[in-house]
Amino acid sequence: MFDKIMTLKSADEIEILRENALIVSRTLAEVAKYIKPGVSTLTLDKIAEEYIRAEGAVPGFKGYRGFPATLCTSINEEVVHGIPGERVLKNGDIISIDCGCQKHGFFGDSAYTFPVGTVGEGVLMLLKRTRESLTKAIEAAVAGRRIGDISAAVQEYVEGFGYSVVRELVGHGIGRQLHEKPDVPNYGRKGSGIKMQPGLVICIEPMINMGTKSVLQDHDGWTIRTADRMPSAHYELTVVVQKERADVLSTFKYIEEVLGPSSI
């Protein structure tokens, strides 16, 4: 029954997934070098595509279900799936950048929310706590535990600060497909859901709103934004469930090398 719901990955497959995850991680760091007021999201997208192709991979999002770009660039109240264009970043913005790639038949996927210039303390705390919720979720991604343990770890932490969890969008399995089973919600009950086994590879990605959990989709058919137009933060890492602790395939360390130790 388990294999009908999700596919466990072999050691060799995990190493290919790790290669993809690290390409995406380095791509986000390359993009981070150019994030500043006055830069367009289309410029960031071009930088990402060039870097991914130089690594011998192809963009994982471009053309996926008709998506037109390499990156999802979601600014301020945009939660996810923002389309790069001529829009220019402004001082005080935040931008979630979600990036995917494909190489050797497998995918990589990671996301990070960047501050642009000087950002208000309240928004910076939203970013910090969203990222901390991801860390807590990864700690729950252990063989023998259940998907709901990951979900509850995120929800309990962020709701303790008065934030809300987006319900319509979830984390996911990853492998030969960008989105595989199981879904990994950011809300739920401990002890609920499918029991995790070693070799399960999942993307955990808290999407946390400062205000209401309600979201709307733009007329472009992609961009998701908060219904109350308050800011939203998004972080994503790819992990392999193992017996004692998760093996984290992607990393934010390259981003931190660019932004410095005080980065969110």
C-alpha positions in Angstrom: 0.0 0.0 0.0 2.8 2.4 0.9 4.4 2.1 -2.6 1.1 3.0 -4.3 1.1 6.3 -2.4 4.7 7.2 -2.7 8.0 5.9 -3.9 11.0 5.3 -1.7 14.4 6.3 -3.3 17.5 4.2 -3.5 20.9 5.3 -2.3 21.9 6.1 -5.9 18.7 8.0 -6.6 19.2 10.0 -3.4 22.7 11.1 -4.6 21.2 12.3 -7.9 18.5 14.2 -6.0 21.3 15.7 -3.8 23.1 16.9 -6.9 19.9 18.7 -8.1 19.2 20.1 -4.7 22.7 21.6 -4.4 22.4 23.1 -7.9 19.2 24.8 -6.8 20.8 25.9 -3.6 23.7 27.5 -5.4 21.3 29.1 -7.9 19.4 30.9 -5.1 22.8 32.1 -3.8 23.7 33.4 -7.2 20.4 35.3 -7.4 20.9 36.6 -3.9 24.0 38.6 -5.1 21.7 40.8 -7.3 18.7 41.3 -4.9 18.5 45.0 -4.2 16.2 48.0 -4.8 15.9 48.8 -8.5 16.4 45.2 -9.9 13.6 43.6 -11.9 12.3 40.1 -11.2 12.9 39.3 -14.9 16.6 40.1 -14.4 16.8 37.7 -11.5 15.0 35.1 -13.6 17.6 35.4 -16.4 20.5 35.1 -13.9 18.9 31.9 -12.5 18.3 30.3 -15.9 21.9 31.0 -17.1 23.3 29.5 -13.9 21.2 26.4 -14.0 22.1 25.7 -17.6 25.8 26.3 -16.9 25.5 23.5 -14.3 24.4 21.1 -17.0 20.8 21.1 -15.7 17.6 22.6 -17.1 15.1 24.8 -15.3 12.5 22.7 -13.5 9.7 25.1 -13.5 9.9 26.6 -17.0 7.1 25.0 -19.0 5.8 23.0 -16.1 2.0 23.1 -16.5 2.6 26.1 -18.7 4.6 28.2 -16.2 6.6 30.7 -18.3 9.7 31.3 -16.2 12.6 29.7 -14.3 11.8 31.3 -10.9 8.7 32.0 -9.0 9.2 35.5 -7.7 6.6 36.5 -5.1 6.8 39.9 -3.5 5.3 41.0 -0.1 1.7 39.8 0.1 2.3 37.3 -2.8 2.6 33.9 -1.2 3.9 31.8 -4.1 4.0 31.4 -7.9 4.6 35.0 -8.8 5.7 35.4 -12.5 8.9 37.3 -13.1 8.5 40.5 -15.2 9.4 44.1 -15.4 8.4 44.8 -11.8 11.2 46.4 -9.9 12.1 45.6 -6.3 11.8 48.5 -3.8 13.5 49.2 -0.5 11.5 47.4 2.3 10.1 44.7 0.1 10.5 41.0 0.8 10.6 38.5 -2.1 10.1 34.7 -2.0 12.2 33.1 -4.7 11.3 29.5 -5.5 13.6 27.6 -7.8 13.7 24.2 -9.4 16.0 22.3 -11.8 16.2 18.9 -13.5 19.2 16.8 -14.2 19.7 13.1 -14.9 15.9 12.7 -14.8 15.4 14.0 -11.3 14.4 17.3 -9.9 15.6 19.8 -7.3 13.4 22.4 -5.5 14.1 25.0 -2.9 12.8 28.4 -1.8 14.0 31.4 0.3 12.4 34.7 1.3 14.8 37.6 1.0 14.6 41.1 2.5 15.2 43.9 0.1 17.1 46.8 1.6 15.9 47.9 5.0 12.8 45.9 6.0 10.6 46.6 9.0 11.2 44.6 12.2 7.8 43.0 12.2 8.3 41.6 8.8 11.8 40.4 9.6 10.3 38.5 12.5 7.8 36.8 10.2 10.7 35.7 8.0 12.8 34.5 11.0 10.0 32.5 12.6 8.9 31.0 9.3 12.4 29.7 8.8 12.5 28.4 12.3 9.3 26.5 11.7 11.0 24.8 8.8 13.9 23.7 11.1 11.4 22.3 13.6 9.5 20.5 10.8 12.7 18.9 9.5 13.4 17.6 13.1 10.1 15.7 12.8 11.0 14.1 9.5 12.2 10.8 11.0 11.3 7.2 10.0 8.5 5.8 12.2 6.9 9.2 12.7 4.0 10.5 10.6 3.5 13.3 8.1 1.2 15.0 10.6 4.1 15.4 13.0 5.8 17.6 10.4 2.6 19.5 9.8 1.9 20.1 13.5 5.5 21.2 14.1 5.0 24.1 11.7 1.5 25.0 12.7 2.0 25.0 16.5 5.2 27.1 16.2 3.9 29.9 14.0 0.4 30.1 15.4 2.1 30.7 18.8 3.2 34.0 17.4 -0.2 34.9 15.9 0.6 34.0 12.3 -1.5 31.9 10.1 -0.8 28.8 7.9 -1.8 28.7 4.2 -4.1 25.7 3.7 -4.4 25.5 -0.1 -0.7 24.9 -0.8 1.5 22.2 0.7 4.9 20.6 0.5 5.3 17.4 -1.5 7.4 14.4 -2.4 10.0 14.8 -5.1 11.9 12.5 -7.5 11.5 11.9 -11.2 8.5 14.2 -10.9 8.6 17.7 -9.5 5.6 17.0 -7.3 5.1 13.4 -6.0 3.1 11.9 -3.2 2.8 12.4 -0.3 1.4 15.9 0.3 3.1 17.6 3.2 0.7 20.1 4.7 1.9 22.8 7.1 -1.0 22.3 9.4 -2.4 19.1 11.0 -2.4 16.8 14.0 0.5 14.9 15.5 0.3 11.2 14.9 -1.9 11.6 11.8 -1.1 10.8 8.2 1.1 8.3 6.6 4.0 6.7 8.5 7.3 7.8 7.1 9.9 5.2 6.0 13.6 5.6 5.2 14.2 6.7 1.7 11.2 9.0 1.5 12.3 12.3 -0.1 10.1 15.3 0.5 10.1 19.0 0.1 9.0 20.8 3.4 7.9 24.4 2.7 6.1 26.5 5.3 4.0 29.3 3.7 3.1 31.6 6.6 1.0 34.7 6.6 1.3 37.7 8.9 -2.5 38.1 8.8 -5.3 35.9 7.6 -4.7 32.4 6.2 -7.1 33.1 3.3 -5.5 33.5 -0.1 -6.6 34.5 -3.6 -5.4 33.7 -7.1 -4.6 36.5 -9.6 -6.0 36.6 -13.1 -2.7 35.4 -14.4 -3.7 32.0 -13.2 -0.6 31.6 -11.1 0.2 34.2 -8.5 -1.3 33.4 -5.1 -1.6 36.4 -2.6 -3.0 36.9 0.8 -6.6 38.0 0.9 -5.8 40.9 3.4 -2.7 42.0 1.5 -0.5 41.4 4.5 3.0 39.9 4.0 3.7 36.2 3.6 7.0 34.2 4.0 8.1 31.0 2.3 11.1 28.7 2.9 11.7 25.3 1.4 14.3 22.5 1.8 14.4 19.0 0.4 15.0 16.2 2.9 15.4 12.4 3.0 13.6 10.7 5.8 16.0 8.4 7.7 16.0 6.4 11.0 17.6 8.9 13.4 17.4 12.3 11.6 16.6 13.6 8.2 19.3 14.0 5.6 18.9 17.5 4.3 19.7 17.6 0.6 19.4 21.3 -0.1 20.9 24.1 2.0 20.8 27.8 2.7 24.5 28.0 3.5 25.4 29.3 0.1 22.8 32.1 0.5 24.2 32.9 4.0 27.7 33.2 2.5 26.3 35.9 0.2 24.1 37.7 2.6 26.4 37.4 5.7 25.8 35.8 9.1 23.0 38.3 10.0 20.8 36.9 7.2 17.3 35.7 8.1 
